[in-house]
Amino acid sequence: MGKKSRAKAKAKRFGESSVRETVSASTYGVGNAFSAAFETPDVPPRGTNASGKRELLVVDGYNIIHSTPRYERLVYDRSDDPYSRDVHASARTALISDVAAFAQGRYEAVIVFDGAGNVSAERPNISQAGCRIEFSPTGVSADTVVQRICTEARETGRACTVVTSDAMIQATVMGKGVTRISARMLLGEIEQIDRDVAEVEEAPQIKMTLGSRLSPEALAKLKALRGR
């Protein structure tokens, strides 16, 4: 499939902003008890806002890792550090790399991990590969941090997309101007990026010189004319 065809398929699948709301007023019908919850005329527009801030992409880290074989198979993988007690290290690294590639140029990404059960419960919040990494503090779940970030973005007039397959988070943030990408949808996008990169890397290096485009006979004639 060509790039234009893939772009059309993506637009059809996800909508113009590559994401779509999972539920809306039309899901339940207009005029019933549910419709008021979805009447959000002041929802921030998708993309970069007037202040120049890109749309926020909030990723529920461990939910995506344990919902996706791509990352779950890396849990307990200590090939990079055989003596590490951090069973999620390889899976986190892979997810961060993929989210960075997915978000580049479109979103400002924040990946939230649950701090409970980690080697260091008070991990510092750092940036990796252009993504902001947040570990929930002791006694606070990652779900709570995800919900807080989404709410703050909404209240400051910033578009926000959450990447999760957690039903509780969906129920809490969906109706508040926050769109969602599921683990399956994210994986589909990441795999397409992988294919695009592989296609570029495997493509033969094409020389664009005049000589490379001429047949041996035409090239010989051209050399003869130059020698006169």
C-alpha positions as CSV (number, residue, x, y, z in Angstrom):
1,M,0.0,0.0,0.0
2,G,1.4,3.4,-1.0
3,K,1.8,6.2,1.5
4,K,-1.2,8.2,0.1
5,S,-3.4,5.1,0.4
6,R,-2.1,4.5,4.0
7,A,-2.8,8.2,4.8
8,K,-6.4,7.9,3.5
9,A,-6.9,4.7,5.4
10,K,-5.6,6.2,8.6
11,A,-7.8,9.3,8.2
12,K,-10.8,7.1,7.7
13,R,-9.9,4.9,10.7
14,F,-8.9,7.5,13.2
15,G,-10.3,10.8,11.9
16,E,-8.4,13.9,10.9
17,S,-6.4,14.1,14.2
18,S,-5.6,10.3,14.1
19,V,-7.8,9.8,17.2
20,R,-11.5,9.8,17.8
21,E,-13.8,9.9,20.8
22,T,-14.9,6.4,21.8
23,V,-18.3,7.7,22.9
24,S,-20.4,10.7,22.2
25,A,-24.0,12.0,22.7
26,S,-25.0,10.1,19.6
27,T,-23.9,6.8,21.3
28,Y,-27.0,7.1,23.6
29,G,-29.2,9.4,21.6
30,V,-29.8,13.1,21.9
31,G,-32.0,14.4,24.6
32,N,-31.7,11.7,27.2
33,A,-29.9,11.7,30.6
34,F,-26.6,10.9,29.0
35,S,-26.4,13.6,26.4
36,A,-25.8,16.4,28.8
37,A,-22.5,14.8,29.8
38,F,-21.2,15.1,26.3
39,E,-22.3,18.7,25.5
40,T,-18.8,20.3,25.7
41,P,-18.9,23.3,23.4
42,D,-15.7,24.6,25.0
43,V,-13.7,21.5,24.2
44,P,-10.1,22.6,23.2
45,P,-9.5,22.1,19.5
46,R,-7.2,19.2,18.6
47,G,-3.6,20.0,17.7
48,T,-1.5,23.0,18.7
49,N,-3.3,25.7,20.6
50,A,-3.1,29.5,20.4
51,S,-0.3,29.5,22.9
52,G,1.8,27.2,20.7
53,K,1.5,24.2,23.0
54,R,1.0,20.9,21.2
55,E,-1.8,18.5,22.1
56,L,-0.9,16.5,25.2
57,L,-0.6,12.7,24.8
58,V,-0.9,10.9,28.2
59,V,0.1,7.3,28.2
60,D,-1.0,4.8,30.9
61,G,2.4,3.0,30.9
62,Y,2.0,-0.3,32.7
63,N,-1.6,-0.7,31.3
64,I,-0.2,-0.5,27.8
65,I,2.7,-2.8,28.6
66,H,0.5,-5.5,30.1
67,S,-2.2,-5.1,27.3
68,T,0.3,-5.5,24.5
69,P,2.4,-8.6,23.6
70,R,5.0,-6.4,22.0
71,Y,5.9,-5.0,25.5
72,E,4.6,-7.7,27.8
73,R,7.1,-10.3,26.4
74,L,9.9,-8.0,27.5
75,V,8.8,-8.1,31.2
76,Y,11.5,-10.0,33.1
77,D,13.9,-9.6,30.2
78,R,17.2,-8.7,31.8
79,S,19.4,-9.2,28.8
80,D,20.7,-5.6,29.1
81,D,21.3,-5.9,32.8
82,P,21.3,-9.5,34.1
83,Y,21.6,-8.4,37.8
84,S,18.8,-5.8,37.7
85,R,15.8,-6.4,40.0
86,D,13.7,-4.1,37.8
87,V,11.6,-6.5,35.8
88,H,10.0,-3.8,33.7
89,A,13.1,-2.0,32.6
90,S,13.3,-3.4,29.0
91,A,9.5,-3.1,28.5
92,R,9.6,0.5,29.6
93,T,12.5,1.4,27.4
94,A,10.7,-0.1,24.3
95,L,7.4,1.7,25.1
96,I,9.2,5.0,25.6
97,S,11.0,4.7,22.3
98,D,7.8,3.8,20.5
99,V,5.7,6.6,22.0
100,A,8.5,9.1,21.1
101,A,8.3,7.9,17.5
102,F,4.5,8.1,17.5
103,A,4.2,11.5,19.1
104,Q,7.0,13.3,17.2
105,G,5.8,16.6,15.8
106,R,2.2,15.9,16.8
107,Y,2.0,15.6,20.5
108,E,3.8,16.4,23.7
109,A,4.0,13.0,25.3
110,V,3.7,12.1,29.0
111,I,4.1,8.5,30.1
112,V,2.8,7.6,33.6
113,F,4.0,4.5,35.4
114,D,2.8,3.2,38.8
115,G,5.5,3.7,41.3
116,A,4.2,0.9,43.6
117,G,6.4,-2.2,43.5
118,N,9.3,-0.5,41.7
119,V,12.9,-1.0,42.9
120,S,12.8,2.7,43.9
121,A,9.3,3.8,45.0
122,E,10.3,7.4,44.7
123,R,11.7,7.4,41.1
124,P,12.5,10.9,39.8
125,N,10.3,12.2,37.0
126,I,12.6,12.5,34.0
127,S,12.5,13.0,30.3
128,Q,13.6,10.3,27.9
129,A,13.6,10.4,24.1
130,G,11.6,13.6,24.2
131,C,8.9,12.1,26.5
132,R,8.1,13.2,30.0
133,I,8.2,10.3,32.4
134,E,6.2,10.4,35.6
135,F,6.1,7.7,38.3
136,S,3.2,8.0,40.7
137,P,4.4,8.7,44.3
138,T,3.9,6.2,47.1
139,G,0.3,5.7,48.0
140,V,-1.0,7.2,44.7
141,S,-2.0,5.1,41.7
142,A,-0.9,5.8,38.1
143,D,-4.7,6.1,37.3
144,T,-5.0,9.0,39.6
145,V,-2.0,10.8,38.0
146,V,-3.3,10.1,34.5
147,Q,-6.7,11.6,35.5
148,R,-5.1,14.6,37.1
149,I,-3.0,15.4,34.1
150,C,-6.0,15.1,31.7
151,T,-8.2,17.2,33.9
152,E,-5.5,20.0,34.2
153,A,-5.0,20.0,30.4
154,R,-8.8,20.3,29.9
155,E,-9.1,23.2,32.4
156,T,-6.2,25.1,30.8
157,G,-7.8,24.9,27.3
158,R,-5.3,22.3,26.0
159,A,-6.4,19.4,23.8
160,C,-5.6,16.0,25.4
161,T,-5.5,12.4,24.3
162,V,-5.1,9.5,26.7
163,V,-3.6,6.1,25.6
164,T,-5.1,3.4,27.8
165,S,-7.3,0.3,27.8
166,D,-8.3,0.9,31.4
167,A,-12.1,1.1,31.7
168,M,-12.0,3.1,34.9
169,I,-9.9,5.9,33.3
170,Q,-12.1,5.9,30.2
171,A,-15.2,6.4,32.3
172,T,-13.5,9.2,34.3
173,V,-12.0,11.3,31.5
174,M,-14.0,10.6,28.4
175,G,-16.8,13.2,28.4
176,K,-14.4,16.0,29.5
177,G,-12.9,16.8,26.1
178,V,-10.4,14.0,26.2
179,T,-10.1,11.6,23.4
180,R,-8.7,8.1,23.6
181,I,-6.3,5.7,21.8
182,S,-6.5,2.1,22.9
183,A,-3.5,-0.2,23.2
184,R,-4.6,-2.0,20.0
185,M,-4.8,1.3,18.1
186,L,-1.4,2.5,19.3
187,L,0.2,-0.8,18.4
188,G,-1.2,-0.6,14.9
189,E,0.3,2.9,14.5
190,I,3.7,1.8,15.9
191,E,3.8,-1.3,13.6
192,Q,3.1,1.0,10.6
193,I,6.0,3.2,11.6
194,D,8.2,0.1,11.8
195,R,7.2,-0.9,8.3
196,D,7.8,2.6,7.0
197,V,11.3,2.7,8.5
198,A,12.1,-0.8,7.2
199,E,10.9,0.2,3.7
200,V,13.3,3.2,3.7
201,E,16.2,1.2,5.0
202,E,15.8,-1.6,2.5
203,A,15.2,0.6,-0.5
204,P,18.2,0.6,-2.9
205,Q,20.3,3.7,-3.0
206,I,19.4,5.3,-6.3
207,K,22.0,7.5,-8.0
208,M,20.4,10.5,-9.6
209,T,23.4,11.5,-11.8
210,L,22.9,11.9,-15.5
211,G,25.2,9.0,-16.2
212,S,23.2,6.5,-14.1
213,R,20.0,7.4,-16.1
214,L,21.6,6.9,-19.6
215,S,22.0,3.6,-21.4
216,P,25.6,2.6,-22.1
217,E,25.2,3.4,-25.8
218,A,23.8,6.9,-25.1
219,L,26.6,7.5,-22.5
220,A,29.2,6.5,-25.1
221,K,27.8,9.0,-27.6
222,L,27.8,11.8,-25.0
223,K,31.4,11.1,-24.2
224,A,32.3,11.2,-27.9
225,L,30.7,14.5,-28.3
226,R,32.4,15.9,-25.3
227,G,35.8,14.8,-26.7
228,R,35.4,16.8,-29.9
